Amino acid sequence: MAKRAFLTITLLAAAALAQTASARPFDDPRASQFPALDNDAAANTEPRDPACHALTLAATGGAMPKNAGTLAVRWTGFANYELVYNGQILLLDAYFDRGRLYPSLGFKADDIKRANGILLGHGHFDHMSDAASVGARTGAIVVGAPVTTEKLATQAIEAKQVRTVTGRGGEEFQLGSFKIEPILGRHGEPPPTLVDAFEGALRRTAKQPTDEELAEQVAIRARGTSDRRVVAEGTIAYLITLDSGFRIYYRNSGGRVTDYEKAAMARVGRVDLALAAVAASYLNNLTAEQGLEYLRVYKPDVFMPAHHDAANHGLWRAIEPVFQALKDEKPDLVTVSKTYREPTCFDTRVNNGKPR
Ligand SMILES: [Zn+2]
């Protein structure tokens, strides 16, 4: 009897220990690199933070991170990202209702009820098609290049919500706890011979879309611009600095790094997190080369890809060869790629802006 009681107590103690060990708000992907995160005894006794585990965006009614220093990041297809920090929501790009030819993101533009800001990297439809409707519903400020906001001016959103930026300097602004610096980037320019060859092959082999599916795509495409200025004047990168000092660099098209970007990065040195598009060049050596340029200029601790998914009958852009090339050059780089809406959380009190 005594033996059984002892066993019960031992089991209970073990269960309690296990619970303590797993009771951690979230796993910061940098924990294996930074002892400050791994050994944070105080944080390790806090309960799991639902905002860092649930598949629901804060923008569609999901939880906000419990700690003011926690950043929750969710990829939602193409170059869309949701950043949630200190009670505020920043959406990067807005292309959610992609039509039946695309895999579902698990929510619709209509489901987005809350956002403080929408930063548009450029005005092609696959980056801005839902910016006006989401902006109008949430009251979020919508930011983009002149060619992007010219399009917004034709859509159902109030002009006072729209901010035009050129990325040529002196445009830094504060949105809640996010300090935002627009920087002129450049759109991707994949080699036409490759694009023609791959798109031709996909067209010949993929299931032909129905008339309804095509009509749906025409309507979605009409909510973006195809102005040629997008390439050199219409692609904006954003350097986002949280009030904790944590820096994020957002780059929504896989184009060459500009002198404006190099100057901005020479000033700040490096970022904690890069959210950067995989180039549309199809071949792994070319997408890796573009990723390496980002690594060398932005100098991130963590790299998360964007613009790598595709229509149901298309071809996703492989991220593993990019990750391999980046890690060959910088073995301690942390690479993270998740599925739609899966959160990644960071304890932003640990960052490059502070000694650690
Ligand atoms: Zn584009």
Residues whose N, C-alpha, C, O or C-beta is under 5 A from the ligand:
A	BS01	ZN	H124
